[in-house]
Amino acid sequence: MQRLVDRLCADIRGRIASGLLPPGASLPSTRALAAEWGVSRTTVTAAYDQLIAEGYLQARQGARTRVAAGLGATAPAGDSQPPPHLPPPLLNRLSAYGARLGSVLLPPVCRPELPVADFRHGDLSAADFPRLAWRKAITAALLRRPPSLRYDDPAGTLPLRRALQGYLWRARGLRCEPGQIIVVNGSQQGLDLCARLLVDPGARVVMENPGYPLARLAFLAAGAEIAATPVDAEGLRTEALPPARLAYTTPSHQYPLGGVLSAARRRALLAWAGHCGAYVIEDDYDSEYRFETAPIPPLQAIDDAERVIYLGTVSKTLSPTLRLGYLVVPPPLAEAFTTAKRLADRHTPSLEQAALATMIETGAYERHIRRVRRRNGERRAALLVALEEAFGARVTVAGAAAGLHVVLWFRDLAWAEEGKLIEAAGRAGVGVYPLSPLLALAPGETPPAQAGLVIGYASMEEKIIRRGVATLAGVVGKMKGDFFF
């Protein structure tokens, strides 16, 4: 019966659209139409009821069913033009924000599998993920299920924010209240919220150069003017910072070169923020991975004027696939960030929040960090030995004291040969990644003299690291015609 109802509805809609049944026209009685179609009156009644519900037909007690008003024949394309005073159709028109996104060139997400080694930075080894501890925490969260399923606090579940408060004090010396913590879907959402809430089109944002490209793109999408500021071994150079609305920095481990923002520059940056009325986003990525000294205290710990927004994530400790991060914002900003988070996606998934809270509360998270810090220390040592044996003085390694990558400068390869090196390494089965996309060069500015690569090592075992470095050395040797590699 339903197929007959659908066919009858489609026929009547078609007659209305073509003008055969104009607005106000009476339809045949159910008995007459049933006889015409050779179906039961029940089928016709069901079709009429469906079309009345959809607004095609109108029915009144004691009167014939009629075509609803405003449903005249559809004019063929090109038969009519909008009045000249009306704006053009909105089809395919974007907002200014959407138009800016059209000029954003994002790095590719997917890439082919490489048979020898992939030195992509940001990847972690799946073997390092604490599967048993995470499964136990997830199971505990499922067993504590509430009597009803409902939307949660957009700032994050209170147990997780309390657990993060304690963890940040123990691990980073950072004092905050749970109400200052906003749980986000990874650091990128944290950056996007900062850009939307703190940057107006045309506002200036100070950024390290070279620096994190997805942060730069988030601010550019918001309409910011980027003030690319050089870095050196002491991190962001603060001696001549321009007036700005915001500064983004990685003070504990500068991305990608690895410098640590010195104490004097930390004070200078905070003084600048107070003078300009600016906020400083402190991206504390990779802070857990310091191999030769204790972790560097965060900038937020010495911020007495409430100008620092602290950004953390579990992407480099647990997994980038979890999309769990957090902001610690000054108290005056907490309400605005909570509202923006709610409008963005209501809240971060509660089950994963509950599992992370359990791992922190039971100590499993910090035990895991100690284990993977030791494990990545072994990978780092294997990489440095392999680079020394394969290249010797022909390369300079920067940023090896912390984090999960190093920067490799080639003394024998010019900056212009970077692309050729990456293509040749890829053909040999080795994935290497250039420094150039992380550097913002002004028109006419001279690039570095040497080619540079960002070499990640946290996703591979030592034997693969050694094999990858040896293959890369062979590629460089062929490029230079040097068979002593």
Secondary structure as GFF3:
##gff-version 3
##sequence-region A 1 485
A	DSSP	alpha_helix	2	18	.	.	.	ID=ss1
A	DSSP	alpha_helix	30	37	.	.	.	ID=ss2
A	DSSP	alpha_helix	41	54	.	.	.	ID=ss3
A	DSSP	beta_strand	57	58	.	.	.	ID=ss4
A	DSSP	beta_strand	66	67	.	.	.	ID=ss5
A	DSSP	alpha_helix	96	101	.	.	.	ID=ss6
A	DSSP	beta_strand	117	118	.	.	.	ID=ss7
A	DSSP	three_ten_helix	126	128	.	.	.	ID=ss8
A	DSSP	alpha_helix	131	143	.	.	.	ID=ss9
A	DSSP	alpha_helix	158	172	.	.	.	ID=ss10
A	DSSP	three_ten_helix	178	180	.	.	.	ID=ss11
A	DSSP	beta_strand	181	184	.	.	.	ID=ss12
A	DSSP	alpha_helix	186	198	.	.	.	ID=ss13
A	DSSP	beta_strand	204	209	.	.	.	ID=ss14
A	DSSP	alpha_helix	213	221	.	.	.	ID=ss15
A	DSSP	beta_strand	225	232	.	.	.	ID=ss16
A	DSSP	beta_strand	235	236	.	.	.	ID=ss17
A	DSSP	beta_strand	246	249	.	.	.	ID=ss18
A	DSSP	alpha_helix	263	276	.	.	.	ID=ss19
A	DSSP	beta_strand	279	283	.	.	.	ID=ss20
A	DSSP	three_ten_helix	299	302	.	.	.	ID=ss21
A	DSSP	beta_strand	308	313	.	.	.	ID=ss22
A	DSSP	beta_strand	325	328	.	.	.	ID=ss23
A	DSSP	three_ten_helix	331	333	.	.	.	ID=ss24
A	DSSP	alpha_helix	334	345	.	.	.	ID=ss25
A	DSSP	alpha_helix	350	362	.	.	.	ID=ss26
A	DSSP	alpha_helix	364	391	.	.	.	ID=ss27
A	DSSP	three_ten_helix	392	394	.	.	.	ID=ss28
A	DSSP	beta_strand	395	398	.	.	.	ID=ss29
A	DSSP	beta_strand	405	414	.	.	.	ID=ss30
A	DSSP	three_ten_helix	415	417	.	.	.	ID=ss31
A	DSSP	alpha_helix	418	427	.	.	.	ID=ss32
A	DSSP	beta_strand	430	431	.	.	.	ID=ss33
A	DSSP	beta_strand	433	434	.	.	.	ID=ss34
A	DSSP	three_ten_helix	436	438	.	.	.	ID=ss35
A	DSSP	beta_strand	450	456	.	.	.	ID=ss36
A	DSSP	alpha_helix	462	480	.	.	.	ID=ss37
###
